């Protein structure tokens, strides 16, 4: 990977990695630190990492850094920073979307990561398995469980509103 | 194939784009079969996050992530080495040479001070004894025998100096001899005096002849008067024995030496060092000082080696 290719990766993937980490860690500073560390590792290993696999490499490194960060924290503090961010972003969106975001926030980090990697980044089960070091079937099972939780939540709200 | 038992899994895989074309077609056909399944698929689709919901969230300070050729510049290894700093290891020294020297100096000063004190305490006793003897001898100006005895005391050390000094310095020696005389007296009464005792009695008789005028002339303390009284008695009682003991004068001189040893013992009893209000046994302290000086000498010799 050349300097130019690396800088293109920064342009293309830094925001995506940042969003992914911010959505789960809910801490802007932590998310920034993790993204910086991930790109630092990519730079150090630029000779080994192919340009086409740079995105997957960045998400993999960032995901594991985030998991390590969450393990260090004995208690996950649900800060309002992310909620404020999402509220500003989702201004004008429907009530259903807000409910969905709340439901996703209640998922565990693994389920949340699966949803985010699938829906936002469009990774396949196999790619998600590589990033999260899970088998394809595990990814499928865990992701479907998360979807069912979200579906039940939305169904319950719709019934309540009706 | 998709059926009412497994449709949820197919629906989720459908919205995740994980089905092939045939499976997708089968799902779409299954949904058309019942409106209930169509509504359920719609709910599953709602669980999918829209990429637009995350738009606007951007990485801050992205500029720091970029890499430029200038950022790869590195310093020469030689120049880097010149930047290194080494700190000398700090050693903890408990006994520095100066501290050892100071402690030795303090110890030496202490020993010197104690020695001076000891010397001071020892000298006056001797001086007092000598002066007392001289005064007592001088006070008896009328008596010509006493003057002669003082001259003899100074000049003739070999003959009578030991006995006169012992008598003048210490009353206890005389008392001891008097006690001997009393023993001798009892022996004479029984007419069974051995030759040795006769000789000692003769010596004591001579001593009494020398000292008796001194003691009688001076205003002495009680023990001295007692001694004078005892000597008088001895004179009377032992006058008969003097004639018998005269021929053996050489043996008499030889018998004078034990009195000298007694004098040394008595001096040791009086050795006391006064430091302020403290009284220290001189002989014990002398032993300590000797040991300390011997240790110092030994150390000095070892260092010299």
HADDOCK unambig.tbl for C-alpha pairs under 7 A between the chains (distance, minus, plus):
assign (segid A and resid 3 and name CA) (segid B and resid 67 and name CA) 6.54 0.50 0.50
assign (segid A and resid 7 and name CA) (segid B and resid 66 and name CA) 5.49 0.50 0.50
assign (segid A and resid 7 and name CA) (segid B and resid 67 and name CA) 6.55 0.50 0.50
assign (segid A and resid 10 and name CA) (segid B and resid 65 and name CA) 6.69 0.50 0.50
assign (segid A and resid 10 and name CA) (segid B and resid 66 and name CA) 6.67 0.50 0.50
assign (segid A and resid 14 and name CA) (segid B and resid 59 and name CA) 6.48 0.50 0.50
assign (segid A and resid 15 and name CA) (segid B and resid 58 and name CA) 5.08 0.50 0.50
assign (segid A and resid 15 and name CA) (segid B and resid 59 and name CA) 4.99 0.50 0.50
assign (segid A and resid 18 and name CA) (segid B and resid 59 and name CA) 5.79 0.50 0.50
assign (segid A and resid 19 and name CA) (segid B and resid 57 and name CA) 6.66 0.50 0.50
assign (segid A and resid 36 and name CA) (segid B and resid 65 and name CA) 6.51 0.50 0.50
assign (segid A and resid 39 and name CA) (segid B and resid 65 and name CA) 6.80 0.50 0.50
assign (segid A and resid 89 and name CA) (segid B and resid 53 and name CA) 6.52 0.50 0.50
assign (segid A and resid 89 and name CA) (segid B and resid 54 and name CA) 6.92 0.50 0.50
assign (segid A and resid 89 and name CA) (segid B and resid 56 and name CA) 6.71 0.50 0.50
assign (segid A and resid 90 and name CA) (segid B and resid 53 and name CA) 6.07 0.50 0.50
assign (segid A and resid 100 and name CA) (segid B and resid 47 and name CA) 6.83 0.50 0.50
assign (segid A and resid 119 and name CA) (segid B and resid 48 and name CA) 6.25 0.50 0.50
assign (segid A and resid 119 and name CA) (segid B and resid 49 and name CA) 5.57 0.50 0.50
assign (segid A and resid 120 and name CA) (segid B and resid 49 and name CA) 6.93 0.50 0.50
assign (segid A and resid 120 and name CA) (segid B and resid 51 and name CA) 5.30 0.50 0.50
assign (segid A and resid 144 and name CA) (segid B and resid 12 and name CA) 6.54 0.50 0.50
assign (segid A and resid 147 and name CA) (segid B and resid 47 and name CA) 6.45 0.50 0.50
assign (segid A and resid 150 and name CA) (segid B and resid 47 and name CA) 5.91 0.50 0.50
assign (segid A and resid 151 and name CA) (segid B and resid 43 and name CA) 6.30 0.50 0.50
assign (segid A and resid 151 and name CA) (segid B and resid 44 and name CA) 5.96 0.50 0.50
assign (segid A and resid 151 and name CA) (segid B and resid 47 and name CA) 6.11 0.50 0.50
